[in-house]
Amino acid sequence: MPSAGGMIAYCGLNCQTCPIYLATGEEDPEAQMRMRAEIARVCNKQYSLDYEPGDISDCDGCRSEEGQIFSACRDCPIRDCARQKQLENCAYCDEYACQKLETFFASESGARAHLDELRKDIQ
């Protein structure tokens, strides 16, 4: 049975709409490379990174136990914290919304909306 969070990442992003997750599932190599180039462009602009298309690795979602995880997600402090606390995602945390999340929400407001909706269901 799927969990209440479905494919909602620890931080609140929806993995099923994440461009990196979608590129992982793309079967056409040329389309996948175009997707990765666009992802790198957006990451560089939005997060001041220096990614090339080849830096965009496959990802099966950051909550994946045995699958592939995008390097930025693997090293994410929000993910590390939620995993240490053995939480499905941050909506289940007694410290919601911590400073790490507040900082993240400043650039990803949709993530807050997902977690806020989940919190309604668990309270």
C-alpha positions in Angstrom: 0.0 0.0 0.0 1.5 3.4 -0.9 2.2 5.7 1.9 0.3 9.0 2.5 3.3 10.9 1.2 3.4 9.0 -2.1 6.3 10.3 -4.0 6.7 13.4 -1.9 10.4 13.9 -1.1 11.5 14.6 2.5 11.6 18.3 1.7 8.1 18.4 0.0 9.0 18.3 -3.6 6.9 15.9 -5.7 9.3 13.4 -7.3 6.8 12.5 -10.0 7.0 16.0 -11.4 10.7 16.5 -10.8 12.6 17.1 -14.1 15.5 14.9 -12.9 13.1 12.0 -12.0 11.3 12.4 -15.4 14.7 12.5 -17.3 15.6 9.2 -15.5 12.6 7.5 -17.0 13.0 9.0 -20.5 13.7 6.2 -22.9 14.8 8.4 -25.9 18.5 9.2 -25.3 18.4 12.4 -27.3 15.3 13.6 -25.4 17.0 12.6 -22.2 20.1 14.6 -23.0 18.0 17.7 -23.9 16.2 17.3 -20.6 19.5 17.1 -18.7 20.8 20.2 -20.5 17.7 22.1 -19.4 18.0 20.8 -15.8 21.6 21.9 -15.7 20.7 25.4 -17.0 17.9 25.8 -14.4 20.1 24.6 -11.6 22.9 26.9 -12.6 20.6 29.9 -12.8 18.4 29.2 -9.7 21.0 27.8 -7.4 24.2 29.4 -8.7 25.7 26.0 -9.5 28.0 25.0 -12.3 26.4 21.9 -13.8 26.9 20.4 -17.2 24.3 18.0 -18.6 26.5 15.1 -17.8 26.4 16.1 -14.1 22.7 15.4 -13.9 22.6 11.8 -12.7 19.6 9.5 -12.6 17.3 9.6 -9.6 14.5 7.3 -8.5 13.4 9.7 -5.7 15.3 10.8 -2.6 13.4 8.4 -0.4 14.6 5.5 -2.5 16.4 2.9 -0.4 18.1 1.0 -3.2 17.6 3.1 -6.3 19.6 5.9 -7.9 19.7 9.2 -6.1 20.7 12.6 -7.7 23.9 13.7 -6.2 22.5 17.0 -4.8 19.7 15.0 -3.1 22.1 12.4 -1.7 24.0 15.2 0.0 20.9 17.2 1.1 20.9 18.2 4.8 17.1 18.1 4.8 17.2 14.5 3.6 19.9 13.6 6.1 17.9 15.0 9.0 14.6 13.3 8.0 16.4 9.9 7.5 18.1 10.3 10.9 14.7 10.9 12.5 13.2 8.0 10.5 10.5 10.2 9.1 8.5 9.6 5.9 9.1 13.3 5.2 9.3 16.6 7.0 5.5 16.9 7.4 5.8 14.3 10.2 8.5 16.2 12.1 7.8 17.8 15.5 10.1 20.6 14.5 8.2 21.5 11.3 9.1 23.9 9.7 12.7 24.2 10.8 15.2 26.8 9.5 16.5 24.3 6.9 13.0 24.0 5.4 12.2 27.7 5.7 15.4 28.5 3.7 14.5 25.8 1.1 10.8 27.0 0.9 12.1 30.5 -0.1 13.0 29.0 -3.5 10.6 26.1 -3.6 7.2 27.3 -2.3 5.4 24.3 -3.9 7.3 22.1 -1.5 5.7 23.9 1.5 2.3 23.4 0.0 2.8 19.7 -0.3 4.0 19.3 3.2 1.3 21.6 4.7 -1.3 19.4 2.9 0.2 16.3 4.4 0.2 17.8 7.8 -3.5 18.4 7.6 -4.0 14.7 7.0 -1.9 13.6 10.0 -3.1 16.1 12.6 
